Amino acid sequence: MGGPYWGDSVDVHEYREEILSVDVFDGHSHRPVWDGWVKKERSDEDIEHSAGPLQRAVATLLAKFPPA
């Protein structure tokens, strides 16, 4: 019979995701100039030792600034 199986089984993968977002505005016009964001799946290690993952996320995000 060779075809896909559409049974009652469902695979679920639950996770928490963290998003860091930075918006840069022009100081005179107050208009947005740039926005950037990074996201990653959060682990228990990230919760216990947040300084390292946060510093890496900021470095990754700001590597894209200023816009070309």
Predicted model as a PDB file, atoms N, CA, C, CB and O in Angstrom, pLDDT in the B-factor column:
MODEL        1                                                                  
ATOM      1  N   MET A   1       0.813  -1.175   0.000  1.00 55.00           N  
ATOM      2  CA  MET A   1       0.000   0.000   0.000  1.00 55.00           C  
ATOM      3  C   MET A   1       0.862   1.246   0.000  1.00 55.00           C  
ATOM      4  CB  MET A   1      -0.928  -0.006   1.180  1.00 55.00           C  
ATOM      5  O   MET A   1       0.219   2.256  -0.285  1.00 55.00           O  
ATOM      6  N   GLY A   2       1.949   1.408   0.207  1.00 59.00           N  
ATOM      7  CA  GLY A   2       2.917   2.472   0.204  1.00 59.00           C  
ATOM      8  C   GLY A   2       2.427   3.904   0.132  1.00 59.00           C  
ATOM      9  O   GLY A   2       2.514   4.444  -0.971  1.00 59.00           O  
ATOM     10  N   GLY A   3       1.978   4.525   1.034  1.00 63.00           N  
ATOM     11  CA  GLY A   3       1.613   5.928   1.026  1.00 63.00           C  
ATOM     12  C   GLY A   3       1.840   6.500   2.407  1.00 63.00           C  
ATOM     13  O   GLY A   3       2.218   5.769   3.322  1.00 63.00           O  
ATOM     14  N   PRO A   4       1.620   7.779   2.574  1.00 68.00           N  
ATOM     15  CA  PRO A   4       1.815   8.371   3.900  1.00 68.00           C  
ATOM     16  C   PRO A   4       0.808   7.828   4.898  1.00 68.00           C  
ATOM     17  CB  PRO A   4       1.706   9.893   3.828  1.00 68.00           C  
ATOM     18  O   PRO A   4      -0.307   7.452   4.536  1.00 68.00           O  
ATOM     19  N   TYR A   5       1.212   7.793   6.146  1.00 67.00           N  
ATOM     20  CA  TYR A   5       0.334   7.344   7.216  1.00 67.00           C  
ATOM     21  C   TYR A   5      -0.254   8.574   7.892  1.00 67.00           C  
ATOM     22  CB  TYR A   5       1.097   6.445   8.241  1.00 67.00           C  
ATOM     23  O   TYR A   5       0.497   9.421   8.375  1.00 67.00           O  
ATOM     24  N   TRP A   6      -1.515   8.689   7.936  1.00 71.00           N  
ATOM     25  CA  TRP A   6      -2.181   9.837   8.538  1.00 71.00           C  
ATOM     26  C   TRP A   6      -2.899   9.424   9.821  1.00 71.00           C  
ATOM     27  CB  TRP A   6      -3.175  10.467   7.546  1.00 71.00           C  
ATOM     28  O   TRP A   6      -4.040   9.832  10.038  1.00 71.00           O  
ATOM     29  N   GLY A   7      -2.279   8.651  10.647  1.00 71.00           N  
ATOM     30  CA  GLY A   7      -2.911   8.124  11.851  1.00 71.00           C  
ATOM     31  C   GLY A   7      -3.224   9.193  12.882  1.00 71.00           C  
ATOM     32  O   GLY A   7      -3.182  10.389  12.593  1.00 71.00           O  
ATOM     33  N   ASP A   8      -3.533   8.754  14.063  1.00 77.00           N  
ATOM     34  CA  ASP A   8      -3.915   9.654  15.141  1.00 77.00           C  
ATOM     35  C   ASP A   8      -2.722  10.177  15.937  1.00 77.00           C  
ATOM     36  CB  ASP A   8      -4.866   8.955  16.067  1.00 77.00           C  
ATOM     37  O   ASP A   8      -2.912  10.974  16.855  1.00 77.00           O  
ATOM     38  N   SER A   9      -1.524   9.764  15.622  1.00 79.00           N  
ATOM     39  CA  SER A   9      -0.337  10.152  16.368  1.00 79.00           C  
ATOM     40  C   SER A   9       0.127  11.551  15.964  1.00 79.00           C  
ATOM     41  CB  SER A   9       0.785   9.136  16.148  1.00 79.00           C  
ATOM     42  O   SER A   9       0.179  11.885  14.780  1.00 79.00           O  
ATOM     43  N   VAL A  10       0.460  12.355  16.965  1.00 79.00           N  
ATOM     44  CA  VAL A  10       0.966  13.707  16.721  1.00 79.00           C  
ATOM     45  C   VAL A  10       2.240  13.872  17.530  1.00 79.00           C  
ATOM     46  CB  VAL A  10      -0.096  14.805  17.101  1.00 79.00           C  
ATOM     47  O   VAL A  10       2.257  13.593  18.729  1.00 79.00           O  
ATOM     48  N   ASP A  11       3.308  14.323  16.884  1.00 84.00           N  
ATOM     49  CA  ASP A  11       4.557  14.614  17.579  1.00 84.00           C  
ATOM     50  C   ASP A  11       4.555  16.084  17.963  1.00 84.00           C  
ATOM     51  CB  ASP A  11       5.799  14.265  16.694  1.00 84.00           C  
ATOM     52  O   ASP A  11       4.323  16.954  17.124  1.00 84.00           O  
ATOM     53  N   VAL A  12       4.812  16.357  19.235  1.00 85.00           N  
ATOM     54  CA  VAL A  12       4.809  17.730  19.728  1.00 85.00           C  
ATOM     55  C   VAL A  12       6.166  18.020  20.355  1.00 85.00           C  
ATOM     56  CB  VAL A  12       3.653  17.963  20.755  1.00 85.00           C  
ATOM     57  O   VAL A  12       6.685  17.227  21.142  1.00 85.00           O  
ATOM     58  N   HIS A  13       6.722  19.151  19.999  1.00 83.00           N  
ATOM     59  CA  HIS A  13       7.975  19.615  20.596  1.00 83.00           C  
ATOM     60  C   HIS A  13       7.698  20.994  21.181  1.00 83.00           C  
ATOM     61  CB  HIS A  13       9.157  19.656  19.536  1.00 83.00           C  
ATOM     62  O   HIS A  13       7.553  21.967  20.441  1.00 83.00           O  
ATOM     63  N   GLU A  14       7.624  21.079  22.494  1.00 85.00           N  
ATOM     64  CA  GLU A  14       7.389  22.359  23.149  1.00 85.00           C  
ATOM     65  C   GLU A  14       8.725  22.974  23.527  1.00 85.00           C  
ATOM     66  CB  GLU A  14       6.486  22.191  24.399  1.00 85.00           C  
ATOM     67  O   GLU A  14       9.645  22.281  23.960  1.00 85.00           O  
ATOM     68  N   TYR A  15       8.816  24.278  23.358  1.00 82.00           N  
ATOM     69  CA  TYR A  15      10.027  24.997  23.738  1.00 82.00           C  
ATOM     70  C   TYR A  15       9.679  26.454  23.999  1.00 82.00           C  
ATOM     71  CB  TYR A  15      11.116  24.879  22.639  1.00 82.00           C  
ATOM     72  O   TYR A  15       8.616  26.938  23.611  1.00 82.00           O  
ATOM     73  N   ARG A  16      10.584  27.130  24.656  1.00 86.00           N  
ATOM     74  CA  ARG A  16      10.427  28.566  24.901  1.00 86.00           C  
ATOM     75  C   ARG A  16      11.450  29.289  24.046  1.00 86.00           C  
ATOM     76  CB  ARG A  16      10.604  28.922  26.424  1.00 86.00           C  
ATOM     77  O   ARG A  16      12.584  28.840  23.880  1.00 86.00           O  
ATOM     78  N   GLU A  17      11.025  30.401  23.519  1.00 88.00           N  
ATOM     79  CA  GLU A  17      11.880  31.166  22.627  1.00 88.00           C  
ATOM     80  C   GLU A  17      12.083  32.551  23.226  1.00 88.00           C  
ATOM     81  CB  GLU A  17      11.269  31.255  21.197  1.00 88.00           C  
ATOM     82  O   GLU A  17      11.156  33.152  23.769  1.00 88.00           O  
ATOM     83  N   GLU A  18      13.302  33.039  23.117  1.00 86.00           N  
ATOM     84  CA  GLU A  18      13.615  34.381  23.585  1.00 86.00           C  
ATOM     85  C   GLU A  18      13.882  35.260  22.379  1.00 86.00           C  
ATOM     86  CB  GLU A  18      14.831  34.375  24.552  1.00 86.00           C  
ATOM     87  O   GLU A  18      14.516  34.832  21.414  1.00 86.00           O  
ATOM     88  N   ILE A  19      13.396  36.490  22.437  1.00 90.00           N  
ATOM     89  CA  ILE A  19      13.614  37.446  21.357  1.00 90.00           C  
ATOM     90  C   ILE A  19      14.177  38.719  21.968  1.00 90.00           C  
ATOM     91  CB  ILE A  19      12.293  37.733  20.565  1.00 90.00           C  
ATOM     92  O   ILE A  19      13.630  39.248  22.936  1.00 90.00           O  
ATOM     93  N   LEU A  20      15.273  39.207  21.398  1.00 89.00           N  
ATOM     94  CA  LEU A  20      15.857  40.487  21.786  1.00 89.00           C  
ATOM     95  C   LEU A  20      15.651  41.427  20.616  1.00 89.00           C  
ATOM     96  CB  LEU A  20      17.386  40.353  22.166  1.00 89.00           C  
ATOM     97  O   LEU A  20      16.060  41.135  19.492  1.00 89.00           O  
ATOM     98  N   SER A  21      15.019  42.549  20.882  1.00 93.00           N  
ATOM     99  CA  SER A  21      14.715  43.516  19.832  1.00 93.00           C  
ATOM    100  C   SER A  21      15.292  44.867  20.215  1.00 93.00           C  
ATOM    101  CB  SER A  21      13.187  43.621  19.592  1.00 93.00           C  
ATOM    102  O   SER A  21      15.184  45.293  21.365  1.00 93.00           O  
ATOM    103  N   VAL A  22      15.916  45.552  19.235  1.00 91.00           N  
ATOM    104  CA  VAL A  22      16.478  46.880  19.459  1.00 91.00           C  
ATOM    105  C   VAL A  22      15.966  47.799  18.355  1.00 91.00           C  
ATOM    106  CB  VAL A  22      18.049  46.843  19.485  1.00 91.00           C  
ATOM    107  O   VAL A  22      16.052  47.468  17.172  1.00 91.00           O  
ATOM    108  N   ASP A  23      15.440  48.937  18.743  1.00 93.00           N  
ATOM    109  CA  ASP A  23      14.998  49.956  17.803  1.00 93.00           C  
ATOM    110  C   ASP A  23      15.848  51.203  18.023  1.00 93.00           C  
ATOM    111  CB  ASP A  23      13.473  50.271  17.976  1.00 93.00           C  
ATOM    112  O   ASP A  23      16.056  51.625  19.160  1.00 93.00           O  
ATOM    113  N   VAL A  24      16.341  51.791  16.930  1.00 93.00           N  
ATOM    114  CA  VAL A  24      17.154  53.004  16.996  1.00 93.00           C  
ATOM    115  C   VAL A  24      16.364  54.133  16.332  1.00 93.00           C  
ATOM    116  CB  VAL A  24      18.555  52.799  16.300  1.00 93.00           C  
ATOM    117  O   VAL A  24      15.861  53.984  15.219  1.00 93.00           O  
ATOM    118  N   PHE A  25      16.265  55.257  17.031  1.00 95.00           N  
ATOM    119  CA  PHE A  25      15.508  56.401  16.540  1.00 95.00           C  
ATOM    120  C   PHE A  25      16.430  57.597  16.334  1.00 95.00           C  
ATOM    121  CB  PHE A  25      14.374  56.760  17.515  1.00 95.00           C  
ATOM    122  O   PHE A  25      17.423  57.753  17.043  1.00 95.00           O  
ATOM    123  N   ASP A  26      16.097  58.436  15.364  1.00 94.00           N  
ATOM    124  CA  ASP A  26      16.803  59.690  15.139  1.00 94.00           C  
ATOM    125  C   ASP A  26      16.467  60.617  16.301  1.00 94.00           C  
ATOM    126  CB  ASP A  26      16.415  60.334  13.756  1.00 94.00           C  
ATOM    127  O   ASP A  26      15.298  60.796  16.640  1.00 94.00           O  
ATOM    128  N   GLY A  27      17.494  61.204  16.910  1.00 95.00           N  
ATOM    129  CA  GLY A  27      17.291  62.056  18.081  1.00 95.00           C  
ATOM    130  C   GLY A  27      16.559  63.353  17.782  1.00 95.00           C  
ATOM    131  O   GLY A  27      15.923  63.922  18.669  1.00 95.00           O  
ATOM    132  N   HIS A  28      16.640  63.829  16.543  1.00 96.00           N  
ATOM    133  CA  HIS A  28      15.991  65.097  16.196  1.00 96.00           C  
ATOM    134  C   HIS A  28      14.568  64.894  15.689  1.00 96.00           C  
ATOM    135  CB  HIS A  28      16.808  65.833  15.145  1.00 96.00           C  
ATOM    136  O   HIS A  28      13.644  65.576  16.132  1.00 96.00           O  
ATOM    137  N   SER A  29      14.395  63.978  14.781  1.00 97.00           N  
ATOM    138  CA  SER A  29      13.071  63.782  14.183  1.00 97.00           C  
ATOM    139  C   SER A  29      12.222  62.752  14.937  1.00 97.00           C  
ATOM    140  CB  SER A  29      13.221  63.350  12.738  1.00 97.00           C  
ATOM    141  O   SER A  29      11.011  62.665  14.734  1.00 97.00           O  
ATOM    142  N   HIS A  30      12.864  61.988  15.793  1.00 96.00           N  
ATOM    143  CA  HIS A  30      12.187  60.922  16.545  1.00 96.00           C  
ATOM    144  C   HIS A  30      11.603  59.847  15.628  1.00 96.00           C  
ATOM    145  CB  HIS A  30      11.077  61.515  17.407  1.00 96.00           C  
ATOM    146  O   HIS A  30      10.682  59.126  16.012  1.00 96.00           O  
ATOM    147  N   ARG A  31      12.136  59.747  14.435  1.00 96.00           N  
ATOM    148  CA  ARG A  31      11.688  58.735  13.486  1.00 96.00           C  
ATOM    149  C   ARG A  31      12.594  57.515  13.604  1.00 96.00           C  
ATOM    150  CB  ARG A  31      11.687  59.292  12.030  1.00 96.00           C  
ATOM    151  O   ARG A  31      13.782  57.649  13.897  1.00 96.00           O  
ATOM    152  N   PRO A  32      12.043  56.332  13.377  1.00 94.00           N  
ATOM    153  CA  PRO A  32      12.882  55.122  13.449  1.00 94.00           C  
ATOM    154  C   PRO A  32      13.920  55.111  12.324  1.00 94.00           C  
ATOM    155  CB  PRO A  32      12.003  53.847  13.372  1.00 94.00           C  
ATOM    156  O   PRO A  32      13.633  55.460  11.178  1.00 94.00           O  
ATOM    157  N   VAL A  33      15.130  54.700  12.693  1.00 93.00           N  
ATOM    158  CA  VAL A  33      16.232  54.634  11.749  1.00 93.00           C  
ATOM    159  C   VAL A  33      16.586  53.180  11.441  1.00 93.00           C  
ATOM    160  CB  VAL A  33      17.453  55.380  12.297  1.00 93.00           C  
ATOM    161  O   VAL A  33      16.906  52.842  10.302  1.00 93.00           O  
ATOM    162  N   TRP A  34      16.528  52.331  12.452  1.00 92.00           N  
ATOM    163  CA  TRP A  34      16.958  50.941  12.309  1.00 92.00           C  
ATOM    164  C   TRP A  34      16.277  50.099  13.358  1.00 92.00           C  
ATOM    165  CB  TRP A  34      18.491  50.813  12.424  1.00 92.00           C  
ATOM    166  O   TRP A  34      16.037  50.553  14.477  1.00 92.00           O  
ATOM    167  N   ASP A  35      15.968  48.880  12.999  1.00 93.00           N  
ATOM    168  CA  ASP A  35      15.494  47.927  13.995  1.00 93.00           C  
ATOM    169  C   ASP A  35      16.121  46.574  13.692  1.00 93.00           C  
ATOM    170  CB  ASP A  35      13.932  47.838  14.004  1.00 93.00           C  
ATOM    171  O   ASP A  35      16.347  46.217  12.536  1.00 93.00           O  
ATOM    172  N   GLY A  36      16.387  45.856  14.723  1.00 92.00           N  
ATOM    173  CA  GLY A  36      16.989  44.540  14.570  1.00 92.00           C  
ATOM    174  C   GLY A  36      16.504  43.619  15.667  1.00 92.00           C  
ATOM    175  O   GLY A  36      16.074  44.064  16.731  1.00 92.00           O  
ATOM    176  N   TRP A  37      16.581  42.328  15.393  1.00 91.00           N  
ATOM    177  CA  TRP A  37      16.168  41.359  16.396  1.00 91.00           C  
ATOM    178  C   TRP A  37      16.907  40.046  16.184  1.00 91.00           C  
ATOM    179  CB  TRP A  37      14.647  41.137  16.346  1.00 91.00           C  
ATOM    180  O   TRP A  37      17.316  39.705  15.074  1.00 91.00           O  
ATOM    181  N   VAL A  38      17.060  39.338  17.264  1.00 90.00           N  
ATOM    182  CA  VAL A  38      17.611  37.983  17.250  1.00 90.00           C  
ATOM    183  C   VAL A  38      16.718  37.131  18.131  1.00 90.00           C  
ATOM    184  CB  VAL A  38      19.109  37.949  17.744  1.00 90.00           C  
ATOM    185  O   VAL A  38      16.123  37.623  19.090  1.00 90.00           O  
ATOM    186  N   LYS A  39      16.629  35.860  17.804  1.00 90.00           N  
ATOM    187  CA  LYS A  39      15.839  34.955  18.638  1.00 90.00           C  
ATOM    188  C   LYS A  39      16.551  33.617  18.739  1.00 90.00           C  
ATOM    189  CB  LYS A  39      14.408  34.773  18.065  1.00 90.00           C  
ATOM    190  O   LYS A  39      17.339  33.240  17.872  1.00 90.00           O  
ATOM    191  N   LYS A  40      16.253  32.918  19.811  1.00 86.00           N  
ATOM    192  CA  LYS A  40      16.816  31.583  20.014  1.00 86.00           C  
ATOM    193  C   LYS A  40      15.934  30.812  20.971  1.00 86.00           C  
ATOM    194  CB  LYS A  40      18.264  31.660  20.551  1.00 86.00           C  
ATOM    195  O   LYS A  40      15.158  31.383  21.739  1.00 86.00           O  
ATOM    196  N   GLU A  41      16.073  29.514  20.905  1.00 85.00           N  
ATOM    197  CA  GLU A  41      15.367  28.644  21.837  1.00 85.00           C  
ATOM    198  C   GLU A  41      16.048  28.752  23.194  1.00 85.00           C  
ATOM    199  CB  GLU A  41      15.343  27.164  21.332  1.00 85.00           C  
ATOM    200  O   GLU A  41      17.273  28.673  23.293  1.00 85.00           O  
ATOM    201  N   ARG A  42      15.246  28.933  24.234  1.00 82.00           N  
ATOM    202  CA  ARG A  42      15.800  29.100  25.584  1.00 82.00           C  
ATOM    203  C   ARG A  42      16.045  27.741  26.222  1.00 82.00           C  
ATOM    204  CB  ARG A  42      14.852  29.942  26.469  1.00 82.00           C  
ATOM    205  O   ARG A  42      15.204  26.845  26.148  1.00 82.00           O  
ATOM    206  N   SER A  43      17.201  27.603  26.844  1.00 79.00           N  
ATOM    207  CA  SER A  43      17.530  26.369  27.557  1.00 79.00           C  
ATOM    208  C   SER A  43      17.594  26.646  29.056  1.00 79.00           C  
ATOM    209  CB  SER A  43      18.876  25.778  27.052  1.00 79.00           C  
ATOM    210  O   SER A  43      17.622  27.802  29.479  1.00 79.00           O  
ATOM    211  N   ASP A  44      17.617  25.593  29.846  1.00 79.00           N  
ATOM    212  CA  ASP A  44      17.771  25.754  31.294  1.00 79.00           C  
ATOM    213  C   ASP A  44      19.093  26.426  31.624  1.00 79.00           C  
ATOM    214  CB  ASP A  44      17.680  24.395  32.002  1.00 79.00           C  
ATOM    215  O   ASP A  44      19.180  27.204  32.574  1.00 79.00           O  
ATOM    216  N   GLU A  45      20.113  26.131  30.848  1.00 77.00           N  
ATOM    217  CA  GLU A  45      21.438  26.744  31.045  1.00 77.00           C  
ATOM    218  C   GLU A  45      21.355  28.259  30.863  1.00 77.00           C  
ATOM    219  CB  GLU A  45      22.474  26.142  30.056  1.00 77.00           C  
ATOM    220  O   GLU A  45      21.980  29.008  31.615  1.00 77.00           O  
ATOM    221  N   ASP A  46      20.592  28.713  29.876  1.00 73.00           N  
ATOM    222  CA  ASP A  46      20.434  30.150  29.639  1.00 73.00           C  
ATOM    223  C   ASP A  46      19.799  30.846  30.827  1.00 73.00           C  
ATOM    224  CB  ASP A  46      19.597  30.395  28.395  1.00 73.00           C  
ATOM    225  O   ASP A  46      20.161  31.976  31.155  1.00 73.00           O  
ATOM    226  N   ILE A  47      18.858  30.182  31.472  1.00 74.00           N  
ATOM    227  CA  ILE A  47      18.163  30.776  32.612  1.00 74.00           C  
ATOM    228  C   ILE A  47      19.110  30.922  33.796  1.00 74.00           C  
ATOM    229  CB  ILE A  47      16.943  29.925  33.007  1.00 74.00           C  
ATOM    230  O   ILE A  47      19.114  31.951  34.471  1.00 74.00           O  
ATOM    231  N   GLU A  48      19.909  29.896  34.046  1.00 79.00           N  
ATOM    232  CA  GLU A  48      20.815  29.915  35.190  1.00 79.00           C  
ATOM    233  C   GLU A  48      22.002  30.846  34.983  1.00 79.00           C  
ATOM    234  CB  GLU A  48      21.310  28.523  35.472  1.00 79.00           C  
ATOM    235  O   GLU A  48      22.480  31.464  35.935  1.00 79.00           O  
ATOM    236  N   HIS A  49      22.477  30.948  33.752  1.00 81.00           N  
ATOM    237  CA  HIS A  49      23.660  31.761  33.450  1.00 81.00           C  
ATOM    238  C   HIS A  49      23.331  32.665  32.268  1.00 81.00           C  
ATOM    239  CB  HIS A  49      24.910  30.860  33.139  1.00 81.00           C  
ATOM    240  O   HIS A  49      23.769  32.413  31.146  1.00 81.00           O  
ATOM    241  N   SER A  50      22.565  33.713  32.522  1.00 79.00           N  
ATOM    242  CA  SER A  50      22.028  34.528  31.435  1.00 79.00           C  
ATOM    243  C   SER A  50      23.005  35.540  30.865  1.00 79.00           C  
ATOM    244  CB  SER A  50      20.823  35.242  31.906  1.00 79.00           C  
ATOM    245  O   SER A  50      22.798  36.004  29.744  1.00 79.00           O  
ATOM    246  N   ALA A  51      24.062  35.906  31.582  1.00 85.00           N  
ATOM    247  CA  ALA A  51      24.963  36.958  31.113  1.00 85.00           C  
ATOM    248  C   ALA A  51      25.638  36.583  29.795  1.00 85.00           C  
ATOM    249  CB  ALA A  51      26.021  37.251  32.170  1.00 85.00           C  
ATOM    250  O   ALA A  51      25.675  37.402  28.877  1.00 85.00           O  
ATOM    251  N   GLY A  52      26.164  35.381  29.681  1.00 85.00           N  
ATOM    252  CA  GLY A  52      26.865  34.969  28.464  1.00 85.00           C  
ATOM    253  C   GLY A  52      25.961  34.928  27.247  1.00 85.00           C  
ATOM    254  O   GLY A  52      26.289  35.540  26.231  1.00 85.00           O  
ATOM    255  N   PRO A  53      24.824  34.223  27.307  1.00 83.00           N  
ATOM    256  CA  PRO A  53      23.924  34.199  26.151  1.00 83.00           C  
ATOM    257  C   PRO A  53      23.407  35.587  25.767  1.00 83.00           C  
ATOM    258  CB  PRO A  53      22.751  33.288  26.437  1.00 83.00           C  
ATOM    259  O   PRO A  53      23.239  35.880  24.584  1.00 83.00           O  
ATOM    260  N   LEU A  54      23.156  36.434  26.755  1.00 85.00           N  
ATOM    261  CA  LEU A  54      22.680  37.780  26.459  1.00 85.00           C  
ATOM    262  C   LEU A  54      23.759  38.602  25.759  1.00 85.00           C  
ATOM    263  CB  LEU A  54      22.232  38.480  27.743  1.00 85.00           C  
ATOM    264  O   LEU A  54      23.468  39.322  24.804  1.00 85.00           O  
ATOM    265  N   GLN A  55      25.000  38.500  26.228  1.00 89.00           N  
ATOM    266  CA  GLN A  55      26.098  39.228  25.588  1.00 89.00           C  
ATOM    267  C   GLN A  55      26.305  38.754  24.152  1.00 89.00           C  
ATOM    268  CB  GLN A  55      27.395  39.057  26.393  1.00 89.00           C  
ATOM    269  O   GLN A  55      26.560  39.568  23.265  1.00 89.00           O  
ATOM    270  N   ARG A  56      26.200  37.459  23.915  1.00 87.00           N  
ATOM    271  CA  ARG A  56      26.342  36.935  22.546  1.00 87.00           C  
ATOM    272  C   ARG A  56      25.197  37.409  21.662  1.00 87.00           C  
ATOM    273  CB  ARG A  56      26.393  35.395  22.557  1.00 87.00           C  
ATOM    274  O   ARG A  56      25.410  37.727  20.492  1.00 87.00           O  
ATOM    275  N   ALA A  57      23.994  37.458  22.205  1.00 87.00           N  
ATOM    276  CA  ALA A  57      22.839  37.925  21.432  1.00 87.00           C  
ATOM    277  C   ALA A  57      22.991  39.393  21.057  1.00 87.00           C  
ATOM    278  CB  ALA A  57      21.542  37.717  22.226  1.00 87.00           C  
ATOM    279  O   ALA A  57      22.704  39.775  19.923  1.00 87.00           O  
ATOM    280  N   VAL A  58      23.438  40.214  21.994  1.00 89.00           N  
ATOM    281  CA  VAL A  58      23.654  41.642  21.713  1.00 89.00           C  
ATOM    282  C   VAL A  58      24.747  41.810  20.670  1.00 89.00           C  
ATOM    283  CB  VAL A  58      24.027  42.409  23.007  1.00 89.00           C  
ATOM    284  O   VAL A  58      24.600  42.616  19.751  1.00 89.00           O  
ATOM    285  N   ALA A  59      25.841  41.065  20.793  1.00 92.00           N  
ATOM    286  CA  ALA A  59      26.928  41.160  19.818  1.00 92.00           C  
ATOM    287  C   ALA A  59      26.455  40.747  18.426  1.00 92.00           C  
ATOM    288  CB  ALA A  59      28.114  40.286  20.251  1.00 92.00           C  
ATOM    289  O   ALA A  59      26.799  41.396  17.439  1.00 92.00           O  
ATOM    290  N   THR A  60      25.674  39.680  18.340  1.00 89.00           N  
ATOM    291  CA  THR A  60      25.133  39.236  17.052  1.00 89.00           C  
ATOM    292  C   THR A  60      24.228  40.298  16.456  1.00 89.00           C  
ATOM    293  CB  THR A  60      24.363  37.919  17.211  1.00 89.00           C  
ATOM    294  O   THR A  60      24.299  40.582  15.260  1.00 89.00           O  
ATOM    295  N   LEU A  61      23.386  40.879  17.278  1.00 89.00           N  
ATOM    296  CA  LEU A  61      22.452  41.895  16.817  1.00 89.00           C  
ATOM    297  C   LEU A  61      23.189  43.149  16.337  1.00 89.00           C  
ATOM    298  CB  LEU A  61      21.471  42.253  17.932  1.00 89.00           C  
ATOM    299  O   LEU A  61      22.908  43.661  15.254  1.00 89.00           O  
ATOM    300  N   LEU A  62      24.118  43.632  17.134  1.00 89.00           N  
ATOM    301  CA  LEU A  62      24.797  44.887  16.790  1.00 89.00           C  
ATOM    302  C   LEU A  62      25.818  44.704  15.676  1.00 89.00           C  
ATOM    303  CB  LEU A  62      25.481  45.464  18.018  1.00 89.00           C  
ATOM    304  O   LEU A  62      26.287  45.695  15.116  1.00 89.00           O  
ATOM    305  N   ALA A  63      26.176  43.477  15.338  1.00 90.00           N  
ATOM    306  CA  ALA A  63      27.078  43.248  14.196  1.00 90.00           C  
ATOM    307  C   ALA A  63      26.385  43.672  12.899  1.00 90.00           C  
ATOM    308  CB  ALA A  63      27.509  41.747  14.119  1.00 90.00           C  
ATOM    309  O   ALA A  63      27.051  43.933  11.897  1.00 90.00           O  
ATOM    310  N   LYS A  64      25.068  43.740  12.917  1.00 85.00           N  
ATOM    311  CA  LYS A  64      24.292  44.135  11.735  1.00 85.00           C  
ATOM    312  C   LYS A  64      24.055  45.647  11.681  1.00 85.00           C  
ATOM    313  CB  LYS A  64      22.951  43.402  11.721  1.00 85.00           C  
ATOM    314  O   LYS A  64      23.395  46.139  10.765  1.00 85.00           O  
ATOM    315  N   PHE A  65      24.588  46.379  12.654  1.00 85.00           N  
ATOM    316  CA  PHE A  65      24.391  47.830  12.722  1.00 85.00           C  
ATOM    317  C   PHE A  65      25.706  48.519  12.478  1.00 85.00           C  
ATOM    318  CB  PHE A  65      23.802  48.258  14.084  1.00 85.00           C  
ATOM    319  O   PHE A  65      26.716  48.004  12.957  1.00 85.00           O  
ATOM    320  N   PRO A  66      25.795  49.618  11.790  1.00 83.00           N  
ATOM    321  CA  PRO A  66      24.710  50.341  11.132  1.00 83.00           C  
ATOM    322  C   PRO A  66      24.325  49.666   9.807  1.00 83.00           C  
ATOM    323  CB  PRO A  66      25.118  51.806  10.886  1.00 83.00           C  
ATOM    324  O   PRO A  66      25.091  48.891   9.235  1.00 83.00           O  
ATOM    325  N   PRO A  67      23.140  49.981   9.353  1.00 72.00           N  
ATOM    326  CA  PRO A  67      22.698  49.400   8.085  1.00 72.00           C  
ATOM    327  C   PRO A  67      23.569  49.883   6.934  1.00 72.00           C  
ATOM    328  CB  PRO A  67      21.229  49.750   7.816  1.00 72.00           C  
ATOM    329  O   PRO A  67      24.088  50.998   6.960  1.00 72.00           O  
ATOM    330  N   ALA A  68      23.720  49.047   5.943  1.00 66.00           N  
ATOM    331  CA  ALA A  68      24.564  49.406   4.790  1.00 66.00           C  
ATOM    332  C   ALA A  68      23.855  50.364   3.862  1.00 66.00           C  
ATOM    333  CB  ALA A  68      24.977  48.158   4.017  1.00 66.00           C  
ATOM    334  O   ALA A  68      24.417  50.769   2.844  1.00 66.00           O  
TER     335      ALA A  68                                                      
ENDMDL                                                                          
END                                                                             
